[in-house]
Amino acid sequence: MKMTPRKVNLFNFLKLPLAYLGGVRVRTITDTEVVVSIKHRWMNQNPFNSMFWAAQGMAAEMPTGVLVMQAIAQSKRNVSMLVTHQEAQFFKKATGRILFTCKSGNEIREAIQESIKTGEGQVIVLTSEGKNKDGVVVSKFQFHWSLRVKN
């Protein structure tokens, strides 16, 4: 099954309603990059009139997870995936629409191939960068994904 923004957004509506209600939407998907948007609004704000850090975290994780799921589907193997660690940096108040981008599709496929070859789990660090409408980075998240091919 080819992953499309519409299919992932429907999946989020059905399986991740908090992300969907918070405004997380997949915009574009390619083999190497996924872009997700979230708009600052009442539902996801903090008391300081900007986007709550956890709402940014949901939106930031989405492009990394979509790229991982897509690479697993392309490998045609049964692969377990789990976030084992997460770090974040915040540089500017997140207001308006924020676009989170992860560009690590090739690295994910290489990690899966290494797990197939060695039979051992691989940990890959994926970065998701959030930018406002002016292209200014407001936050950067790193997610450590553990990937292991099941026999």
N, C-alpha and C positions, 0 to 999 in steps of 0.2 A: 504494500500500500504506500503510495506517495504521500508524504506529509505536506499539507498545505496550511496556510494561516487559518483558513476557515475550519478545517478539520481539528486543528489544535485548539482553536477558540471554542468550538463545540465541546471538545473533550474537557476543557477547563470549566465550562458551564456545568457539565454533568458530574465531573470528578473533583474539581478544585473550585467550588463555588466562592470561597472567600477571595481568591485571586480574581475571579471573574467579576464579582460585585465590587471589588476594589478598583476595577478599571484596567487590569492587566490585559493587553491584547497583542497577539503576535501580528506583526506587520509584514515581514518578508522572511522567506526561508530559501537559502541556497545550500549547496553541498558544504560550503565553508563558513557561512555566516548566517546568523539569525538576528533580527531586529524586533524588539518588543517595546511597546509604548505603555505609558501610564500617565494620566493627567491628574494634577493636583486638584482635589475637590474636597468637599465636606467629609465624604466617607473615609478618606485616607490622610486627613490632615493631623498635625500635631498642634499644641497650644501656641506655637510660635508662627502660625500662618505659613507653614511650609509642609511638605510631604513627610509623613512619619517614616522613620528609618526602616521599619518592618515592611511597609508598603513598597519602599524602594527595593528591599531585599527580595520580596516575592517577584517583582518585575525583573530584577537582576538575575535571579536564578533561572528564570524561564528560558532565555536563549541558550544557556549552557545545557539545560536538561533536554531541550528540543534537539540540539545538535547531537547529544549522546544517544537519544532514542532513535534518531535518524541513522546514525552510524551503526547502531546495533541492528536495525532493520536491514540495512544494506549488507551487513556481514552474514545474514541468514544463519546466525548462531544464537544460542541461548546465553545471554550475558547478563549477569547481575550488575546493578548500578546503585550506588549509594553515596550521598554526600557525607564525607567523614570530618570535614573541617570547613569553616568559612571565616573570612576576614573582610573588613570593609574600611574604606576611608571616605570621609565626607569633606568636600572642598567649598561648597557654596549651598545656599538654601535652595531646595528643590521646589520650584513653583512652575506653573504652566505645564506643558507636556514635556516629559522626559523620555528619551529614547535610549534603551539599553541594548548594547551590541556585543556579541561574542563572535570572534572570527577564527575559531580553533577547530574547525571541522576536520582538517587534515591530521592534526595532532591526535584527535580522538580516534580516528581510523587506525593510525599507527599504533596507538596503545592497545586497541582491540586485537590487531594482528600480532602484537608482541605477546598478548595473553594467550592467543591461539597457539602460537609457536612454543611458548614455555610452559603453558598450563598454569601459570601463576597470575595472581591478581596484579593489576597495574593501578597506580595512583597518578592521576593527571590533574594539574592545576589549571583551571579555566578562569579567565578574566572576563568580567562583564562591566563595561564602562557606560555610565549614564551621562547623557549630554542634554542640555536645555535647547530651546529653539535657536539660540545664538551660537550653538556649537561648543559652549563652555562645559567642561567636565564638572558635574556636581557631585558625583560619587563614583567610586570604583570598588567592585566586589571581586573577591577571589574565592572560588569554590573548589575544594579538593574532592574530586570524584574517584571512587574506587570502582574499577571495572574488572570483572573476572568471568571468563568463559566457563560455563558449566558443561560438564561432560554428560 
